[in-house]
Amino acid sequence: MEKLRVSAVSYTNTKPFLYGIEHSNVLDKIELSLDIPADCAQKLIDDKVDVGLIPVAALLRLPYYEIIGDFCIGATGAVNSVFIFSDVPVEEITTIRLDPQSRTSNNLARILMKKYWKIDPIILHEGEADAQVLIGDRTFGRKQDFNYAYDLAEEWMNFTGLPFAFAVWAANKPINEQLKAELNRALAYGIAHRKELLKTMEKRVDFDLDDYLLHKIDYVFDDKKHQALNLYLEYLKEIDHSPVSAI
């Protein structure tokens, strides 16, 4: 049987999933690659992998998909790694630079700007701007570098009253049920053993990794996160008919 091609995100928030995969027999049955979120999504779209931990905005670009796991990269309140960093208060932002590694977070920022903050800044993909979207490990310890830091998961919760799912495990074709269940068990093992994982990770003086992986990231893809995902995709279709084409 051919190995299942799997792409996972290379950020710290994915390490519990990788820990579970590495401590299970499923590792022998998959071909695993680690990518930034945008590349992870593109591989699934281009059928270079069968399963990906993909940013949820990319679901709109798949002709067929199914969410195959009980887990996600999510948050209930502040996530502490997805921000708009700004030199000015949000109501004064006139230009904003997007994150080239992100689809979902860029579009989440666009939704919040349009529907929650009611602002319409010029969106840039490079160059100087009043504010910038920044995600993942590159945000660790950076909040103090800016006058304002808006946590996008927290702002989504303020706006909708819902948690948020940034990335989900999705397949672009039907997957063998036994292998799907085995992968899900591996992910569950990793989430259950985060404290053991943290003992193997180098600590940072500028960022609390224990709090991040144990409390800030909410890994369970529950009904509320599914509801939030559907609402997010509805907003995305509403504000732009091709929401991720240039991001």
Residue pairs with C-beta under 8 A, 6 or more apart in sequence:
1 29
3 29
3 30
3 31
4 29
4 30
4 31
4 50
4 51
4 175
4 176
4 179
4 183
5 30
5 31
5 33
5 48
5 49
5 50
5 51
6 30
6 31
6 32
6 33
6 49
6 50
6 51
6 52
6 183
7 32
7 33
7 34
7 35
7 39
7 40
7 43
7 44
7 48
7 49
7 51
7 52
7 53
7 54
8 14
8 17
8 18
8 21
8 32
8 33
8 34
8 35
8 40
8 52
8 53
9 34
9 35
9 36
9 37
9 40
9 53
9 73
9 167
10 34
10 35
10 36
11 37
11 81
11 136
11 137
12 81
12 136
12 137
12 140
12 209
12 212
12 213
13 73
13 81
13 136
13 212
13 213
13 217
14 34
14 53
14 73
15 197
15 201
15 213
16 190
16 191
16 193
16 194
16 197
16 213
16 219
17 53
17 71
17 187
17 190
17 191
18 34
18 190
19 189
19 190
19 193
19 194
19 196
19 197
20 186
20 187
20 188
20 189
20 190
20 191
20 193
21 27
21 30
21 32
21 183
21 186
21 187
21 190
23 186
23 189
23 190
23 193
24 182
24 185
24 186
24 189
25 182
26 179
26 182
26 183
26 185
26 186
27 186
29 179
29 182
30 183
33 43
33 49
35 43
36 101
36 136
37 54
37 55
37 101
37 102
37 103
37 104
37 135
37 136
37 167
38 55
38 100
38 101
38 102
38 103
38 247
40 52
40 53
40 54
40 55
41 52
41 54
41 55
41 58
41 61
41 103
42 58
43 49
43 52
44 51
44 52
44 54
44 58
44 62
44 170
44 172
45 58
45 61
45 62
45 172
47 172
50 171
50 172
50 173
50 175
51 68
51 169
51 170
51 171
51 172
51 175
51 183
52 169
52 170
53 73
53 167
53 168
53 169
54 167
54 168
54 170
55 102
55 103
55 104
55 105
55 166
55 167
56 104
56 165
56 166
56 167
56 168
56 229
56 232
56 233
57 103
57 104
57 106
57 107
57 232
57 233
57 236
57 243
57 244
58 103
58 104
58 244
59 65
59 168
59 170
59 233
60 233
60 236
60 237
60 243
60 244
61 244
62 170
62 172
64 172
64 173
65 170
65 171
65 172
66 170
66 171
66 174
66 175
67 168
67 169
67 170
67 221
68 169
68 170
68 171
68 175
68 180
68 183
68 184
69 168
69 169
69 183
69 184
69 187
69 221
70 184
70 187
70 188
70 220
70 221
71 169
71 184
71 187
71 188
71 191
71 219
71 220
71 221
72 165
72 166
72 167
72 168
72 169
72 219
72 220
72 221
72 225
73 165
73 166
73 167
73 168
73 217
73 219
74 163
74 164
74 165
74 166
74 217
74 218
74 219
74 220
74 221
74 225
75 153
75 154
75 163
75 164
75 166
75 216
75 217
75 218
76 157
76 163
76 218
76 224
77 153
77 154
77 157
77 163
78 151
78 153
78 154
78 216
79 151
79 152
79 153
79 154
79 164
79 166
79 216
79 217
80 139
80 151
80 211
80 212
80 216
81 135
81 136
81 137
81 139
81 140
81 212
81 216
82 105
82 108
82 135
82 136
82 139
82 151
82 152
82 153
82 166
83 133
83 134
83 135
83 139
83 142
83 143
83 149
83 150
83 151
83 152
84 90
84 93
84 96
84 109
84 131
84 132
84 133
84 148
84 149
84 150
84 152
85 131
85 132
85 134
85 139
85 142
85 143
85 145
85 146
85 148
85 149
85 150
86 93
86 130
86 131
86 132
86 146
86 147
86 148
86 149
86 150
87 130
87 131
87 146
87 147
87 148
88 130
88 131
88 147
88 148
89 148
90 117
90 119
90 131
90 148
90 150
91 117
91 119
92 130
93 113
93 119
93 121
93 130
93 131
94 121
94 122
94 130
95 121
95 122
95 123
95 124
95 128
95 129
95 130
95 131
96 109
96 113
96 121
96 122
96 123
96 124
96 129
96 130
96 131
96 132
96 133
97 124
97 125
97 126
97 127
97 128
97 129
97 131
97 132
97 133
98 106
98 109
98 123
98 124
98 125
98 132
98 133
98 247
99 105
99 106
99 132
99 133
99 134
99 135
100 125
101 135
101 136
102 133
102 135
102 247
103 244
103 247
104 166
104 167
105 133
105 135
105 152
105 166
106 133
106 247
107 236
107 240
107 243
107 244
107 247
108 152
108 156
108 164
108 232
109 133
109 152
110 123
110 239
110 240
110 243
111 232
111 235
111 236
111 239
112 152
112 155
112 156
112 159
113 119
113 120
113 121
114 120
114 239
115 159
115 235
115 239
116 155
116 158
116 159
121 130
121 131
125 246
125 247
131 148
133 152
134 142
140 204
140 206
140 207
141 204
141 206
141 207
142 149
143 149
152 164
153 163
153 164
153 166
156 162
156 164
156 228
157 163
157 164
160 228
160 231
162 224
162 225
162 227
162 228
162 231
163 218
163 224
163 225
163 228
164 225
164 228
164 232
165 221
165 225
165 226
165 228
165 229
168 221
168 229
169 183
169 187
171 180
190 197
191 219
191 220
194 213
194 214
195 214
197 213
198 209
198 210
198 213
198 214
201 209
203 209
218 225
236 243
237 243
